[in-house]
Amino acid sequence: MKQDCAFKKLLSVVVPIVLLMGSVGYIVFRLLSERSYREKWKDYEDCGLI
C-alpha cells in the first residue's frame, strides 16, 4: 500500500515535468522552423515574387 502512494506521488511530479518539457520543445521547434522558412524566402521578397 505504501509503495502505491509513493508511485502516485512520483507520477504526479514526473508527468507534468514531461509535459512541460514536451511543450517547450515543440515551441522551440516551431520557432526554429518558422525562422528557417523566413530565411529561405527572404531573398525572393526583393524580387516581388512574394
C-alpha positions as CSV (number, residue, x, y, z in Angstrom):
1,M,0.0,0.0,0.0
2,K,2.8,2.4,0.9
3,Q,4.6,1.8,-2.5
4,D,1.4,2.6,-4.3
5,C,1.2,6.0,-2.6
6,A,4.9,6.7,-3.4
7,F,4.3,5.8,-7.0
8,K,1.4,8.1,-7.3
9,K,3.4,11.0,-5.8
10,L,6.3,10.3,-8.2
11,L,3.9,10.1,-11.1
12,S,2.2,13.4,-10.1
13,V,5.6,15.1,-10.3
14,V,7.1,13.4,-13.4
15,V,4.1,13.7,-15.7
16,P,3.8,17.5,-15.5
17,I,7.5,17.9,-16.0
18,V,7.5,15.7,-19.1
19,L,4.5,17.6,-20.5
20,L,6.2,20.9,-19.8
21,M,9.4,19.8,-21.5
22,G,7.4,18.5,-24.5
23,S,5.6,21.8,-24.8
24,V,8.8,23.8,-24.6
25,G,10.4,21.5,-27.1
26,Y,7.5,21.9,-29.5
27,I,7.6,25.7,-29.2
28,V,11.3,25.9,-29.8
29,F,10.9,23.5,-32.8
30,R,8.2,25.7,-34.3
31,L,10.1,28.9,-33.8
32,L,13.2,27.5,-35.5
33,S,11.1,26.1,-38.3
34,E,9.5,29.5,-38.9
35,R,12.8,31.2,-38.8
36,S,14.3,28.8,-41.3
37,Y,11.3,29.3,-43.6
38,R,11.5,33.1,-43.4
39,E,15.3,33.0,-44.1
40,K,14.7,30.7,-47.1
41,W,12.2,33.1,-48.8
42,K,13.8,36.4,-47.7
43,D,15.8,36.9,-50.9
44,Y,12.6,36.5,-53.0
45,E,10.8,39.3,-51.3
46,D,13.0,41.8,-53.1
47,C,12.1,40.3,-56.5
48,G,8.4,40.8,-56.0
49,L,7.6,37.2,-56.2
50,I,6.1,37.1,-52.7
